[in-house]
Structure formats: structure tokens, C-alpha cells
Amino acid sequence: MIRVALVCMFAAGVLALGGCSGSADDPSVVAAVDGNEITGQELDLQLNQYRQQYASQGVDLDAEPELLAEIQSAVLEEMVDQILLLDYAADEGVTASQEDIDAEYEVLVQQVGGEESLESLLNAQNMSRDMLMELIADEVVLNGLQDHVRAERGMEVTDSQVEDAYDQYSEMIEDMPPLEQVRPYLRAELEHQQFMEVVPGLLETLRENAEIEVYL
């Protein structure tokens, strides 16, 4: 979810904006989906997660141009998919309430160590609070879309499925917490898995009806 992604991006350090090309009209724009633009800064913010992961393994991703280009292309595709899903959510009337946005924000604040820590991390990333709140709002909408799509298709997670998942985890993890303690998390994970099973088909349809331009 976005809180984890944001924490990773914050930990990755200051944005490095080199390496992204753009459209002829605006070099800062790397793609457009039905007129919704993706900037090089937004793309690089996402790439920082991978820079951090590879750096932890002793690999400078920016020193591996072929690998970086491959990851950059995959990340951009994911960003295009997110715009398509957000547009679809809007068409379906799925919105983010301010209450839900604020709740997600408060959890993020706790995860990074408080308001002052968050402010410092935002400054280090050259990221405004408004941009952060937009990212959180998008995540709330996508969570709502998941519920909407699952309900529309009559998808349910049964207690038996949750218990089976618990048994599988128990075989891999020592000192697994009691089932009732982790039941909500297991159910949420299984619900997300159900949603992800239908996403490829949904995205295929959305892509067929969208105007997508990539300038990389």
C-alpha cells in the first residue's frame, strides 16, 4: 500500500531527475493517458524505491543503464495502469472521503516518526504536502475501487479460505500470532488477491479505449 511505498521513497533520499526524456512539447512529461500527464519527477519518485532496493544489495542502479531502462519502462507502465484505474473509479463513482484520507495520513505520520520527521522527509524529496495528500487520496480511491469491483462481481473471502491461509503461513513462520489476531490482515490480503486476479482483464479493456502516449 501507499504508506509502505512512501516510506521507501522517503528513505531513498533526494530525487535524481537525470535519465528521463520527455515529449517534444514539454521535456518534463514522459507519458500521457487521455490527457493526464506523467512527469519525469513523478516517475523518478517511483524509481527511487528500486534505487534503494538495489543499493541495499550493493548495486548502483544509475550505473546500470540497461537495467535502469528496463525497470523504468515497467514502472511507467504501472503508472499508466494506475491512471486508467483512477479514471475508471471516477466513472464508477468511487471517491475518497476526507475522513479516509486523513486516517491514512495519520497512520503514515506514525510510521515515519511524527509530523516533524514527515516534514523533513518531504523537504528532502522536494515534495509538497499537497502532492502527498494527492497520493494518499489516490490510494484511498484505489482501495475503494477494489471493494467496488469485488462487490460488483460477487467476490467473497470465506472463513475457510482465511483459515487455510493461516495454516500455510503457520508452516512458514515460527511463533505465528493467534488466528483471531491476524484474521483481518489475512482477509484483506485475500481480498486484494481476488481483485488482482481481475485487474489484467479490466486494464486490457481500459487500454483499448484509452489514448496513451509514451515519450521515453
Secondary structure, 3 states (H helix, E strand, C coil): CHHHHHHHHHHCCCCCCCCCCCCCCCCCEEEEECCEEEEHHHHHHHHHHHHHHHHCCCCCHHHCHHHHHHHHHHHHHHHHHHHHHHHHHHHCCCCCCHHHHHHHHHHHHHHHCCHHHHHHHHHHCCCCHHHHHHHHHHHHHHHHHHHHHHHHCCCCCCHHHHHHHHHHHHHHCCCCCCHHHHHHHHHHHHHHHHHHHHHHHHHHHHHHCCCEEECC
